[in-house]
Amino acid sequence: MEDENKKTEQPQGFTYEGEKRDDPYGETRRDAEPYTFGPFGGAGRPYGEEAPRQDVVEIAPAPATKEYRPFTVSGGTVKSDWNAKPPRRTSFRAIFASFLAGVIVVGALMFTADRQNWFTGELFGGTPQAQNTTAKPVNNPVNNAEDVVRPNNIAKIFEQASPAVVKVETFAKARQGTTWEDEFFRQFFGDNYRSNRGGEGEGDLQESGMGSGFLFDSTGYILTNQHVIEGADQIKVTVEGHDEPYTAKLLGTSPELDLAVLKIEGNDFPTLKLGDSSSMNMGDWVVAIGNPVGFEHTITVGVLSSNEREITIQDSSGSTRKYQHLLQTDASINPGNSGGPLLNLSGEVIGINTAVSTQAQGIGFAIPTSTITEVLENLKTNTKIPQKPVPFIGATLMDVNEEIAQQLGIEKDTKGSFVREVIFNSPAYRGDLRQYDVITGMDGTAYKNKDELIAAIQKKEVGAKVTLDVLRGGKEVDIIVEIGDKNEFNVQQ
């Protein structure tokens, strides 16, 4: 029985008394720790005490090639090296040198990968390598590797350009009973801050508006918007670094282009150079400087959002101004910015800030220098600016609606243009077009509303004769009108 028990295979690391033990430190451990938990004794049983015999379950031994080590400490020595000398520690200098070398290698790899576009495969959203070597490469691919969020010379531009930007204040004589709540261009500009200062008699000068401008000639020539100085009896200009404002003289204006040139007495004023607006591309950075809502010399930054914009602004008198070829920008423009410069990153003026949409955010407009340079000398010398003919007939029109049709006693579904007013001595007046007429067509072509009719008139040549199809008192009549030039009348059609 004893021999049979001795022949029974036991799990490695587990033995009974009288058998060879796999634990080389068993004797020491049994002397120091008579009771323990673990693979070298039963729970609560001293080493060497034979456990009650049970049926032995044979367990397959572990592979002979694997060395079993019950416990170890991370970073410690193996049991055979306990009495050996500790390994030599690596010096700090060697560690630092290795770290520095790693930084240099990784940095070099990153730079090379960026330059050679190693990571532009499909996984990273790039274009996979073309399998067809005959395919044409993309011309001028966009590379943002070295782009910056915003130019770093904005402060320098402001430092150099700001002294040439001036504040323009206008004064007008108070008139009895006038509230001065003028809505002139307020929808877009808001530059004329009219206010009635009670207690002042008729003839006293009162502040009527404020805007911006800039010096473009060192002898005191200033460029601004015409609407900034509209209706002013006196113009004051404040130049940075000068204690008292200057009284400016108005030299020339262009209501059609909304430009004006002022002159103050003096020399050696700081100036801004007029740049080329046609060289600008959409997305180019621009800088606006002015006096928005009275905050003098405020700088705002944005990009050129678009060009060749057209907008129409109607003033309180009912006349309409049509702006063409405007620059659009998202640089913040507010009431008081009008007349101030819009600059490129070279500090050159590429436009005059003129209007802002009050129904949106970040939509402002500037008159480009391509328009300014064509008329600048005329404005300086106060000579008439040559204007392109604008075909018109001289009638104020509105669309026919059901109410108008009922009042005129015509069919309620009549389409056309109702004549609200005929300008004295205009082509319409001379052709016997009358107030309350309804124009349904021209030269045999029907036009359903005033916009269609005006567009058709503007395509005609000045001096050409047209036949208007008119409803008058319920009867159809033909009116022959010779197309005139709107520039001679300064009114809308």
C-alpha positions in Angstrom: 0.0 0.0 0.0 2.8 2.4 0.9 4.6 1.6 -2.4 1.4 2.1 -4.3 1.0 5.5 -2.7 4.6 6.5 -3.5 4.1 5.6 -7.2 1.0 7.8 -7.5 1.9 10.9 -9.4 1.4 14.2 -7.5 1.1 17.7 -8.8 4.3 19.6 -9.0 4.9 21.6 -5.9 2.7 19.4 -3.8 4.3 16.4 -1.9 3.7 14.2 1.0 6.2 13.3 3.8 9.0 11.1 2.7 8.9 12.3 -0.9 11.2 14.6 -2.8 10.0 18.2 -2.4 10.1 20.8 -5.2 10.3 23.7 -2.8 14.0 24.4 -2.0 13.2 26.8 0.8 10.7 24.5 2.4 12.7 23.8 5.6 13.3 27.4 6.3 9.7 28.4 5.6 8.4 25.5 7.9 10.6 26.7 10.7 9.6 30.3 10.5 5.9 30.0 9.5 4.3 26.9 10.9 0.9 27.8 9.3 0.3 29.5 6.0 -2.0 29.7 2.9 -0.6 28.7 -0.4 0.6 25.9 -2.5 3.0 24.4 0.1 0.6 23.2 2.8 -3.0 22.6 3.5 -5.1 25.2 5.1 -4.5 25.3 8.9 -2.2 22.3 8.7 1.5 22.5 9.8 4.1 21.5 7.3 5.0 17.9 7.5 1.7 16.7 8.9 0.2 14.1 6.7 -3.3 14.9 5.5 -5.9 12.2 5.6 -5.6 10.0 2.6 -8.2 10.4 -0.1 -8.5 9.1 -3.6 -5.7 10.7 -5.5 -6.7 12.5 -8.7 -4.0 12.4 -11.2 -3.1 15.8 -12.6 -1.0 16.1 -15.7 2.4 17.7 -15.0 3.3 21.0 -16.5 5.7 20.9 -19.5 9.2 20.3 -18.4 10.5 23.3 -20.2 8.5 25.8 -18.0 10.2 26.8 -14.8 7.7 27.4 -11.9 8.6 30.3 -9.6 6.0 30.7 -6.9 6.6 34.4 -6.1 8.8 37.2 -7.4 9.0 40.9 -7.0 8.9 43.1 -10.0 12.4 44.3 -10.8 13.9 42.0 -8.1 16.6 39.4 -8.6 16.2 35.7 -9.2 16.8 33.3 -6.3 20.2 32.3 -7.6 21.5 35.9 -7.6 20.5 37.0 -4.1 24.1 37.3 -3.0 25.3 38.8 -6.2 26.3 42.5 -6.5 23.5 44.8 -7.7 23.7 45.7 -11.4 25.3 49.0 -12.3 22.9 51.8 -12.6 22.6 53.9 -15.9 23.9 57.4 -15.4 21.5 60.4 -15.8 23.7 61.8 -18.6 23.1 58.6 -20.6 19.4 58.7 -20.0 19.2 62.4 -21.0 21.3 61.8 -24.1 19.0 58.9 -25.2 15.9 61.1 -24.6 17.4 63.9 -26.6 18.3 61.6 -29.5 14.7 60.2 -29.5 13.3 63.7 -29.7 15.5 64.6 -32.6 14.6 61.4 -34.5 10.9 61.7 -33.9 10.9 65.4 -34.8 12.8 64.6 -38.0 10.3 61.9 -38.9 7.3 64.2 -38.3 8.8 67.0 -40.4 9.6 64.6 -43.2 6.1 63.0 -43.1 4.5 66.5 -43.2 6.6 67.6 -46.2 6.2 64.4 -48.2 2.6 63.9 -47.2 3.2 60.3 -45.9 -0.3 60.3 -44.2 -2.6 61.4 -47.0 -4.1 58.0 -47.7 -7.7 57.1 -47.7 -7.6 56.4 -43.9 -6.8 60.0 -43.2 -9.2 61.5 -45.8 -6.6 62.0 -48.5 -6.4 60.8 -52.0 -5.0 57.3 -52.5 -2.1 56.9 -54.8 -3.1 56.7 -58.4 -2.8 53.3 -59.9 -2.7 54.9 -63.4 0.5 56.7 -63.8 -0.8 58.5 -66.8 -3.4 60.5 -64.7 -2.9 64.2 -64.6 -1.8 65.6 -61.2 -4.0 68.2 -59.4 -2.7 71.7 -60.1 -1.8 73.9 -57.1 -3.2 71.7 -54.4 -4.2 73.5 -51.2 -1.6 73.1 -48.4 -2.5 74.4 -45.0 0.6 73.1 -43.3 2.1 76.5 -42.6 -1.1 78.6 -42.5 -1.8 80.7 -39.5 -5.2 81.5 -37.9 -4.8 85.3 -38.3 -2.1 87.5 -39.7 0.4 88.7 -37.1 0.8 92.2 -38.5 -2.6 93.6 -37.6 -1.2 95.7 -34.7 1.4 97.2 -37.0 -1.2 98.1 -39.6 -3.2 99.9 -36.9 -0.2 101.7 -35.5 0.7 103.1 -38.9 -2.7 103.7 -40.4 -4.7 105.0 -37.4 -3.2 108.6 -37.3 -4.5 109.2 -40.8 -8.1 108.2 -39.9 -10.2 111.2 -38.8 -13.5 111.8 -37.1 -16.0 113.9 -39.2 -18.7 115.7 -37.3 -21.4 117.8 -39.0 -23.5 120.7 -37.7 -26.7 122.2 -39.2 -28.8 125.1 -38.3 -31.8 124.3 -36.2 -35.2 125.2 -37.7 -38.3 125.8 -35.6 -40.5 122.9 -35.4 -37.9 120.4 -36.7 -37.4 117.3 -34.7 -34.2 116.3 -36.6 -35.2 112.7 -36.4 -34.0 112.2 -40.0 -34.2 108.7 -41.2 -31.7 109.4 -44.0 -30.1 106.0 -44.8 -30.7 104.9 -41.2 -31.6 101.5 -42.4 -28.1 101.0 -43.6 -25.9 103.8 -42.2 -27.3 105.3 -39.0 -24.6 108.0 -39.3 -26.9 111.0 -39.0 -27.8 111.3 -35.3 -30.3 114.0 -35.5 -31.4 115.5 -32.1 -33.5 118.6 -31.1 -31.9 120.5 -28.4 -34.7 122.5 -26.9 -34.2 126.2 -25.9 -32.0 127.0 -28.9 -33.4 129.5 -31.4 -33.5 129.2 -35.2 -30.1 129.6 -36.8 -28.1 128.0 -34.0 -25.7 125.2 -35.1 -26.5 121.8 -33.7 -24.7 118.6 -34.1 -26.4 116.7 -36.9 -24.2 113.7 -37.7 -20.9 111.9 -37.3 -18.8 109.6 -39.4 -15.2 108.8 -40.4 -12.8 109.8 -43.1 -9.1 109.5 -43.9 -6.3 111.8 -45.2 -5.0 110.8 -48.6 -2.8 113.9 -49.2 -0.4 115.5 -46.6 -1.7 119.0 -47.4 -5.1 118.2 -45.8 -7.3 116.4 -48.4 -9.8 114.0 -46.8 -11.9 111.4 -48.4 -15.3 110.4 -46.9 -18.9 109.4 -47.9 -21.2 112.0 -49.3 -24.0 110.9 -47.0 -21.8 111.6 -43.9 -21.8 115.4 -44.7 -25.2 115.5 -46.4 -27.1 118.7 -45.3 -24.3 120.0 -43.2 -23.8 123.8 -42.7 -20.5 123.2 -40.9 -18.0 120.3 -40.9 -15.5 119.6 -38.1 -12.6 117.2 -38.5 -10.7 115.8 -35.6 -7.2 114.6 -36.3 -5.4 112.3 -33.9 -2.7 114.1 -31.9 -4.3 117.6 -32.5 -6.1 119.2 -29.6 -8.7 121.2 -31.5 -10.8 120.0 -34.4 -10.3 121.6 -37.8 -13.1 123.3 -39.7 -13.2 121.6 -43.1 -14.2 122.9 -46.5 -16.3 120.8 -48.8 -14.6 120.7 -52.2 -16.6 118.2 -54.3 -19.3 115.6 -53.9 -20.9 112.8 -55.9 -24.3 111.7 -54.6 -24.4 109.0 -57.2 -21.2 107.4 -56.0 -21.6 108.6 -52.4 -18.2 110.2 -52.3 -16.9 113.5 -51.0 -13.6 115.3 -50.6 -12.9 117.7 -47.7 -10.0 120.1 -47.2 -8.4 121.3 -43.9 -5.6 123.8 -43.6 -2.2 122.5 -42.7 0.8 120.5 -43.9 2.6 117.2 -43.1 -0.5 115.3 -42.1 -0.2 111.5 -42.0 -1.7 109.9 -45.1 -2.9 106.5 -46.4 -2.0 105.2 -49.8 -4.8 104.1 -52.2 -4.3 100.5 -53.2 -5.7 98.3 -55.9 -9.0 96.8 -55.0 -9.1 94.6 -58.1 -6.1 92.7 -56.9 -8.0 91.4 -53.9 -9.4 87.9 -53.8 -12.4 86.6 -51.8 -11.1 85.3 -48.5 -8.2 87.8 -48.3 -7.8 89.5 -44.9 -9.0 93.1 -44.5 -8.9 95.7 -41.7 -11.5 98.4 -41.0 -10.7 101.5 -38.9 -13.2 104.2 -38.0 -15.4 105.7 -35.3 -18.3 103.3 -34.8 -21.1 104.8 -32.6 -18.6 107.4 -31.3 -15.8 105.0 -30.3 -12.9 106.7 -31.9 -10.2 104.8 -33.8 -11.8 101.3 -33.5 -10.2 98.5 -35.5 -12.1 95.5 -36.7 -10.7 92.6 -38.8 -12.4 90.2 -41.3 -12.1 88.9 -44.8 -13.3 90.0 -48.2 -16.5 88.1 -48.4 -17.4 89.0 -52.0 -17.1 91.7 -54.6 -19.2 93.3 -57.4 -22.2 93.5 -55.0 -25.2 95.7 -55.8 -27.5 97.2 -53.2 -30.3 99.8 -53.3 -31.0 102.2 -50.5 -34.0 104.5 -50.3 -33.9 107.7 -48.2 -36.7 109.5 -46.4 -37.4 111.7 -49.4 -38.2 108.7 -51.6 -35.2 109.0 -53.9 -33.2 105.8 -54.4 -29.5 105.3 -54.6 -28.1 102.2 -56.4 -24.7 101.1 -55.4 -22.7 99.0 -57.8 -19.3 97.1 -57.7 -19.2 97.2 -53.9 -16.9 95.1 -51.8 -18.5 92.9 -49.2 -16.8 92.1 -45.9 -17.5 90.5 -42.6 -15.2 93.0 -40.7 -17.6 94.7 -38.3 -18.9 97.9 -39.7 -21.3 100.0 -37.6 -22.9 103.5 -37.7 -20.0 105.9 -37.6 -17.6 103.7 -39.6 -18.9 105.2 -42.9 -16.2 107.1 -44.7 -13.4 105.2 -42.9 -10.8 103.1 -44.8 -10.9 99.4 -45.5 -7.3 98.2 -45.7 -5.4 95.3 -47.0 -2.5 93.6 -45.1 -0.1 96.1 -46.7 -1.9 98.9 -45.0 -3.2 100.3 -48.3 -6.8 101.5 -48.7 -8.8 99.2 -50.9 -12.2 100.6 -50.1 -14.3 103.2 -48.1 -16.7 101.6 -45.6 -20.1 102.8 -46.6 -23.0 100.6 -45.6 -24.1 97.7 -43.4 -27.1 95.4 -43.5 -29.1 95.8 -40.4 -31.0 92.5 -41.1 -27.9 90.4 -40.9 -24.6 90.0 -38.9 -21.2 90.5 -40.5 -22.4 91.9 -43.8 -20.8 95.3 -44.6 -20.1 97.1 -47.8 -17.3 99.4 -49.1 -16.8 101.4 -52.2 -13.8 100.0 -54.0 -10.8 102.1 -54.9 -11.3 101.1 -58.5 -14.3 103.4 -58.4 -12.7 106.1 -56.3 -9.6 106.7 -58.4 -11.6 107.4 -61.5 -13.3 110.4 -59.9 -10.8 111.5 -57.3 -9.3 114.4 -59.3 -12.8 115.7 -60.2 -13.8 115.7 -56.5 -10.6 117.5 -55.5 -11.1 120.2 -58.1 -14.9 120.3 -57.7 -15.5 119.6 -61.4 -18.4 117.7 -62.8 -17.9 114.0 -62.9 -18.8 112.4 -66.2 -21.7 110.1 -65.8 -23.0 107.3 -67.9 -26.5 108.0 -69.2 -29.3 106.4 -67.2 -32.4 105.8 -69.4 -35.7 106.8 -67.7 -39.1 108.4 -68.5 -39.7 110.5 -65.4 -42.6 108.9 -63.7 -43.0 107.6 -60.2 -44.6 104.1 -60.5 -46.1 101.5 -58.2 -47.7 98.1 -58.8 -51.4 97.8 -59.5 -53.2 96.0 -56.7 -56.8 95.1 -56.2 -57.6 98.2 -54.2 -56.1 100.5 -56.9 -58.0 98.6 -59.6 -61.3 99.1 -57.7 -60.7 102.8 -57.2 -59.9 103.2 -60.9 -62.9 101.2 -62.0 -60.9 98.6 -63.9 -60.7 94.8 -63.7 -59.4 93.7 -60.3 -56.9 91.3 -61.9 -55.3 94.0 -64.1 -51.5 93.8 -64.1 -49.3 96.8 -64.7 -47.7 99.9 -63.3 -49.8 102.7 -61.7 -48.5 106.2 -62.3 -48.4 107.9 -59.0 -46.5 111.1 -60.1 -45.2 112.6 -63.3 -42.0 114.7 -63.0 -42.4 118.2 -64.4 -40.9 118.6 -67.9 -39.7 115.0 -67.9 -40.0 112.8 -71.0 -43.3 111.3 -69.5 -44.6 114.8 -68.9 -43.8 115.9 -72.5 -45.3 112.8 -73.9 -48.6 113.5 -72.0 -48.4 110.6 -69.5 -50.7 111.5 -66.7 -51.1 110.8 -63.0 -53.4 107.8 -62.3 -52.7 106.2 -65.7 -51.9 102.5 -65.7 -49.1 101.3 -68.0 -49.8 97.7 -69.0 -47.0 97.4 -71.6 -44.4 99.0 -73.9 -44.0 98.5 -77.6 -46.6 95.7 -77.6 -45.0 93.7 -74.8 -47.0 93.3 -71.5 -45.2 94.1 -68.2 -46.9 92.9 -65.1 -45.3 95.2 -62.6 -43.1 98.3 -62.3 -39.8 96.3 -61.9 -40.3 94.6 -65.2 -41.2 97.9 -66.9 -38.3 99.8 -65.4 -35.9 97.1 -66.4 -37.2 97.2 -70.0 -36.9 101.0 -70.1 -33.3 100.9 -68.8 -32.3 98.7 -71.8 -33.3 101.4 -74.2 -31.0 104.0 -75.5 -31.4 107.6 -74.4 -33.2 109.4 -77.2 -35.1 106.4 -78.4 -38.9 106.6 -78.7 -41.2 104.0 -77.2 -44.9 103.5 -77.2 -46.5 102.9 -73.8 -49.7 100.9 -73.6 -51.9 102.8 -71.1 -55.3 102.4 -69.5 -56.9 105.8 -68.8 -60.4 106.1 -67.6 -61.2 102.6 -68.6 -59.9 103.2 -72.1 -56.8 102.0 -73.9 -54.5 104.7 -75.2 -51.0 104.8 -76.7 -48.5 107.3 -75.4 -45.3 108.0 -77.3 -42.4 108.9 -75.0 -38.7 109.7 -75.8 -36.4 108.1 -73.4 -34.4 110.7 -71.3 -31.3 110.7 -69.1 -32.0 110.3 -65.3 -28.8 112.2 -64.5 -30.5 115.4 -65.6 -33.3 115.1 -63.0 -31.9 113.4 -59.9 -35.2 111.5 -59.2 -36.4 108.0 -59.4 -38.5 106.7 -62.3 
